[in-house]
């Protein structure tokens, strides 16, 4: 079953590869935050997020 969310991989103006996670409504809900030297590096970044995010702790930071 698809959630409508998708990862997009793209090349930025500096020639680096980046990824972003796009919600079903088209809003960007996460991005790589850094450029990768190869498309494969961006794909590895996505796989890392997929593996680790489900079990990630949630920390609420107070001012």
Secondary structure, DSSP 4 states (H G I P E B T S, - for coil): ---S-EEEEEE-TTS-EEEEEE-TTS-EEEE-SS-BSSHHHHHHHHHHHHHHHTT----PPP-
